[in-house]
Amino acid sequence: MGKAVIAYEDQPDLRKKLEYVFYAIKEEFNLLNSFPHPEDVLEHLKLYKPDIVIMDIQMNEDDDGLNALYKIKNANPAVKVMMLTTFDIDENAIEKGMAMMAFFGATLHIKK
């Protein structure tokens, strides 16, 4: 089996699409579970022991993804974290956000 993955996405339709994509590539990336909110991210890290976490940056009108990224990297710096966003903001804000994600240890950022 491939790399172990868990995902956090608050929009049910996008979370379901992620699940479909990972089902198609399950030999390389095994999606163990997906969640609507990262409030239990530290428990999930212990339970699932993922190689990769996919995290929406903004969930439920908050920056929960960045808070979770900080927690993940403090608990297990080896875990790779891919950040997702639908932010449609100006270039300066994007640069600041990217710098913050890099500071906290995000491995990759992808616009949804």
Secondary structure as a PSIPRED ss2 file (coil, helix, strand):
# PSIPRED VFORMAT (PSIPRED V4.0)

   1 M C   1.000  0.000  0.000
   2 G C   1.000  0.000  0.000
   3 K E   0.000  0.000  1.000
   4 A E   0.000  0.000  1.000
   5 V E   0.000  0.000  1.000
   6 I E   0.000  0.000  1.000
   7 A E   0.000  0.000  1.000
   8 Y E   0.000  0.000  1.000
   9 E C   1.000  0.000  0.000
  10 D C   1.000  0.000  0.000
  11 Q C   1.000  0.000  0.000
  12 P H   0.000  1.000  0.000
  13 D H   0.000  1.000  0.000
  14 L H   0.000  1.000  0.000
  15 R H   0.000  1.000  0.000
  16 K H   0.000  1.000  0.000
  17 K H   0.000  1.000  0.000
  18 L H   0.000  1.000  0.000
  19 E H   0.000  1.000  0.000
  20 Y H   0.000  1.000  0.000
  21 V H   0.000  1.000  0.000
  22 F H   0.000  1.000  0.000
  23 Y H   0.000  1.000  0.000
  24 A H   0.000  1.000  0.000
  25 I C   1.000  0.000  0.000
  26 K C   1.000  0.000  0.000
  27 E C   1.000  0.000  0.000
  28 E C   1.000  0.000  0.000
  29 F E   0.000  0.000  1.000
  30 N E   0.000  0.000  1.000
  31 L E   0.000  0.000  1.000
  32 L E   0.000  0.000  1.000
  33 N E   0.000  0.000  1.000
  34 S E   0.000  0.000  1.000
  35 F E   0.000  0.000  1.000
  36 P C   1.000  0.000  0.000
  37 H C   1.000  0.000  0.000
  38 P C   1.000  0.000  0.000
  39 E C   1.000  0.000  0.000
  40 D C   1.000  0.000  0.000
  41 V H   0.000  1.000  0.000
  42 L H   0.000  1.000  0.000
  43 E H   0.000  1.000  0.000
  44 H H   0.000  1.000  0.000
  45 L H   0.000  1.000  0.000
  46 K H   0.000  1.000  0.000
  47 L H   0.000  1.000  0.000
  48 Y H   0.000  1.000  0.000
  49 K C   1.000  0.000  0.000
  50 P C   1.000  0.000  0.000
  51 D C   1.000  0.000  0.000
  52 I E   0.000  0.000  1.000
  53 V E   0.000  0.000  1.000
  54 I E   0.000  0.000  1.000
  55 M E   0.000  0.000  1.000
  56 D E   0.000  0.000  1.000
  57 I C   1.000  0.000  0.000
  58 Q C   1.000  0.000  0.000
  59 M E   0.000  0.000  1.000
  60 N C   1.000  0.000  0.000
  61 E C   1.000  0.000  0.000
  62 D E   0.000  0.000  1.000
  63 D E   0.000  0.000  1.000
  64 D H   0.000  1.000  0.000
  65 G H   0.000  1.000  0.000
  66 L H   0.000  1.000  0.000
  67 N H   0.000  1.000  0.000
  68 A H   0.000  1.000  0.000
  69 L H   0.000  1.000  0.000
  70 Y H   0.000  1.000  0.000
  71 K H   0.000  1.000  0.000
  72 I H   0.000  1.000  0.000
  73 K H   0.000  1.000  0.000
  74 N H   0.000  1.000  0.000
  75 A H   0.000  1.000  0.000
  76 N C   1.000  0.000  0.000
  77 P C   1.000  0.000  0.000
  78 A C   1.000  0.000  0.000
  79 V C   1.000  0.000  0.000
  80 K E   0.000  0.000  1.000
  81 V E   0.000  0.000  1.000
  82 M E   0.000  0.000  1.000
  83 M E   0.000  0.000  1.000
  84 L E   0.000  0.000  1.000
  85 T E   0.000  0.000  1.000
  86 T C   1.000  0.000  0.000
  87 F C   1.000  0.000  0.000
  88 D C   1.000  0.000  0.000
  89 I C   1.000  0.000  0.000
  90 D C   1.000  0.000  0.000
  91 E H   0.000  1.000  0.000
  92 N H   0.000  1.000  0.000
  93 A H   0.000  1.000  0.000
  94 I H   0.000  1.000  0.000
  95 E H   0.000  1.000  0.000
  96 K H   0.000  1.000  0.000
  97 G H   0.000  1.000  0.000
  98 M H   0.000  1.000  0.000
  99 A H   0.000  1.000  0.000
 100 M H   0.000  1.000  0.000
 101 M H   0.000  1.000  0.000
 102 A H   0.000  1.000  0.000
 103 F H   0.000  1.000  0.000
 104 F H   0.000  1.000  0.000
 105 G C   1.000  0.000  0.000
 106 A C   1.000  0.000  0.000
 107 T C   1.000  0.000  0.000
 108 L E   0.000  0.000  1.000
 109 H E   0.000  0.000  1.000
 110 I E   0.000  0.000  1.000
 111 K E   0.000  0.000  1.000
 112 K C   1.000  0.000  0.000
